[in-house]
Amino acid sequence: LPVQHPDKVLYHAPSNCKSCGRDLRDADIIDTEARQVFDLPPMAPEVIEHRVQRRRCRCGTLSVASFPP
């Protein structure tokens, strides 16, 4: 079933008359036919880098965070 509001609308117009070859850029538009294509976006992995920090307290103790499981 077609959707009411597509994400993109592309117009394709004939450039020249198929009979006499005349340029059609300024010709009246008589009718429009529509077809919709449903494309799935390409899947890409999401890469998450986890960085643990080491911090030194004023007392001199070094504390290290833990990586999530």
N, CA and C of each residue as an Amber inpcrd file, in Angstrom:
protein
   207
   0.8310000  -1.1880000   0.0000000   0.0000000   0.0000000   0.0000000
   0.8740000   1.2510000   0.0000000   0.5510000   2.2370000  -0.7900000
   1.3410000   3.4660000  -0.7960000   1.1800000   4.2400000   0.5120000
   2.2330000   4.9560000   0.8740000   2.1680000   5.7880000   2.0730000
   1.7110000   7.1890000   1.6850000   1.1130000   7.8780000   2.6260000
   0.5860000   9.2220000   2.3810000   1.7050000  10.2520000   2.2020000
   2.7650000  10.1150000   3.0040000   3.8570000  11.0950000   2.9850000
   5.1910000  10.3760000   2.8040000   5.6310000  10.1450000   1.5730000
   6.9180000   9.4810000   1.3510000   8.0740000  10.3580000   1.8260000
   9.2020000   9.7250000   2.1290000  10.3840000  10.4500000   2.5860000
  10.9900000  11.3150000   1.4870000  10.9420000  10.8350000   0.2650000
  11.4710000  11.5780000  -0.8790000  10.4900000  11.4620000  -2.0320000
  10.4210000  12.5020000  -2.8340000   9.6360000  12.4740000  -4.0680000
  10.5680000  12.9290000  -5.1920000  10.7610000  12.0820000  -6.1770000
  11.5980000  12.4070000  -7.3220000  10.7180000  12.5330000  -8.5570000
  10.9280000  13.5920000  -9.3090000  10.1500000  13.8220000 -10.5220000
  10.9950000  13.4470000 -11.7380000  10.3790000  12.7470000 -12.6750000
  11.0440000  12.3380000 -13.9120000  10.2110000  12.8710000 -15.0750000
  10.8070000  13.7700000 -15.8440000  10.0800000  14.4010000 -16.9500000
  10.7390000  14.0340000 -18.2720000   9.9300000  13.8460000 -19.3250000
  10.5270000  13.6310000 -20.6480000  11.2170000  14.9240000 -21.0860000
  12.4070000  14.7880000 -21.6610000  13.1520000  15.9850000 -22.0630000
  12.7710000  16.4590000 -23.4640000  12.4160000  15.5200000 -24.3350000
  12.0850000  15.8750000 -25.7190000  10.8400000  15.1270000 -26.1770000
  10.1170000  15.7190000 -27.1290000   8.9420000  15.0750000 -27.7190000
   9.3800000  13.8140000 -28.4660000   8.6660000  12.7260000 -28.2370000
   9.0400000  11.4700000 -28.9050000   8.6780000  11.4790000 -30.3860000
   7.9060000  12.4640000 -30.8360000   7.5380000  12.5500000 -32.2460000
   8.4390000  13.5190000 -33.0240000   8.4630000  14.7900000 -32.5930000
   9.2130000  15.8050000 -33.3550000  10.5650000  16.1570000 -32.7390000
  10.8090000  15.7190000 -31.4900000  12.0890000  15.9810000 -30.8430000
  12.1830000  17.3340000 -30.1430000  11.0960000  18.1080000 -30.1280000
  11.1050000  19.4390000 -29.5240000  11.3660000  19.3470000 -28.0070000
  12.0760000  20.3320000 -27.4660000  12.3700000  20.4430000 -26.0350000
  11.0670000  20.5970000 -25.2540000  10.8960000  19.8370000 -24.1910000
   9.6530000  19.8540000 -23.4070000   9.8060000  20.5270000 -22.0380000
  10.9140000  21.2140000 -21.7870000  11.1220000  21.8360000 -20.4670000
  10.0100000  22.7900000 -20.0760000   9.4550000  23.5490000 -21.0140000
   8.4020000  24.5190000 -20.7100000   7.0080000  24.0280000 -21.0890000
   6.8810000  22.7680000 -21.4790000   5.5700000  22.2260000 -21.8830000
   4.6840000  22.0150000 -20.6580000   3.3750000  22.0980000 -20.8780000
   2.4090000  21.8770000 -19.7970000   2.4790000  20.4360000 -19.3020000
   2.3300000  20.2590000 -18.0020000   2.2360000  18.9230000 -17.4000000
   0.7660000  18.5220000 -17.4670000   0.4690000  17.4390000 -18.1760000
  -0.9040000  16.9860000 -18.3720000  -1.3290000  16.0120000 -17.2850000
  -0.4120000  15.1740000 -16.8350000  -0.7620000  14.1370000 -15.8600000
   0.5180000  13.6770000 -15.1690000   0.3560000  13.0510000 -14.0230000
   1.4780000  12.4640000 -13.2900000   1.0590000  11.0850000 -12.8020000
   1.9450000  10.1330000 -12.9430000   1.7280000   8.7790000 -12.4370000
   2.7680000   8.5400000 -11.3460000   2.3730000   7.8560000 -10.2910000
   3.2910000   7.6350000  -9.1690000   3.4540000   6.1530000  -8.8670000
   4.6610000   5.8000000  -8.4960000   4.9750000   4.4590000  -7.9950000
   5.8910000   4.6450000  -6.7970000   5.7160000   3.8160000  -5.7880000
   6.5600000   3.9310000  -4.6010000   7.4490000   2.7020000  -4.4640000
   8.6670000   2.9460000  -4.0420000   9.6360000   1.8830000  -3.7940000
   9.9740000   1.9220000  -2.3170000   9.8580000   0.7870000  -1.6540000
  10.1720000   0.6880000  -0.2340000  11.5560000   0.0630000  -0.0950000
  12.5260000   0.8710000   0.3010000  13.8920000   0.3970000   0.4880000
  14.2080000   0.3310000   1.9740000  14.9190000  -0.7010000   2.3540000
  15.4100000  -0.7870000   3.7220000  16.7890000  -0.1460000   3.7610000
  17.0570000   0.6920000   4.7660000  18.3780000   1.3060000   4.8310000
  19.4290000   0.2370000   5.1120000  20.6520000   0.4380000   4.5960000
  21.7030000  -0.5450000   4.8570000  22.0100000  -0.5980000   6.3490000
  22.2100000  -1.7980000   6.8190000  22.5310000  -1.9620000   8.2330000
  24.0330000  -1.8330000   8.4210000  24.4210000  -1.1100000   9.4270000
  25.8330000  -0.9510000   9.7530000  26.0070000  -1.2040000  11.2460000
  27.0650000  -1.9040000  11.6100000  27.2680000  -2.1550000  13.0340000
  27.6120000  -0.8590000  13.7630000  27.1740000  -0.7630000  14.9720000
  27.5350000   0.3640000  15.8210000  28.6990000  -0.0960000  16.6890000
  29.8070000   0.6150000  16.6240000  30.9950000   0.2630000  17.3840000
  31.0880000   1.2000000  18.5790000  31.0960000   0.6240000  19.7450000
  31.2020000   1.3970000  20.9720000  32.5120000   1.0310000  21.6480000
  33.3300000   2.0230000  21.8750000  34.5900000   1.7950000  22.5930000
  34.3950000   2.2100000  24.0360000  34.7340000   1.3220000  24.9310000
  34.6560000   1.6150000  26.3560000  36.0610000   1.9340000  26.8430000
  36.2040000   2.9930000  27.5690000  37.4970000   3.3930000  28.1190000
  37.3560000   3.5470000  29.6280000  38.1480000   2.7980000  30.3500000
  38.1370000   2.9360000  31.8120000  39.2180000   3.9390000  32.2030000
  38.9310000   4.6770000  33.2240000  39.8710000   5.6910000  33.6830000
  40.5080000   5.2770000  34.9960000  41.7460000   5.6970000  35.1470000
  42.4600000   5.5410000  36.4100000  42.5910000   6.9440000  36.9940000
  42.2220000   7.0900000  38.2320000  42.2940000   8.4100000  38.8610000
  43.0070000   8.3040000  40.2120000  43.8190000   9.3060000  40.4520000
  44.5580000   9.3170000  41.7020000  43.9030000  10.3120000  42.6630000
  43.6180000   9.8240000  43.8280000  43.0260000  10.6320000  44.8890000
  44.1070000  11.5320000  45.4940000  43.6930000  12.5670000  46.1880000
  44.6440000  13.4480000  46.8840000  45.4640000  12.6950000  47.9200000
  44.8820000  11.5760000  48.4010000  45.6100000  10.7890000  49.4030000
  46.6870000   9.9140000  48.7750000  46.7000000   9.8540000  47.4300000
  47.7060000   9.0720000  46.7410000  47.2220000   7.7300000  46.2180000
  46.0060000   7.3210000  46.5910000  45.4780000   6.0240000  46.1440000
  45.0350000   6.1050000  44.6940000  45.4100000   5.0920000  43.8980000
  45.0190000   4.9950000  42.4920000  43.7670000   4.1270000  42.3960000
  42.6940000   4.6410000  41.8480000  41.4540000   3.8890000  41.6710000
  41.1870000   3.7180000  40.1810000  40.7090000   2.5200000  39.8040000
  40.4520000   2.1890000  38.4020000  38.9790000   1.8090000  38.2550000
  38.3250000   2.3640000  37.2230000  36.9410000   2.0010000  36.9220000
  36.8960000   0.5890000  36.3540000  35.7160000   0.0010000  36.2680000
  35.5490000  -1.3580000  35.7140000  34.8710000  -1.2720000  34.3660000
  35.2510000  -2.1870000  33.4650000  34.5570000  -2.3070000  32.1870000
  33.2010000  -2.9500000  32.4270000  32.1770000  -2.5570000  31.6870000
  30.8840000  -3.2400000  31.8180000  30.9860000  -4.6720000  31.3080000
  30.1090000  -5.5410000  31.7840000  30.1760000  -6.9380000  31.3380000
  29.9690000  -7.0700000  29.8250000
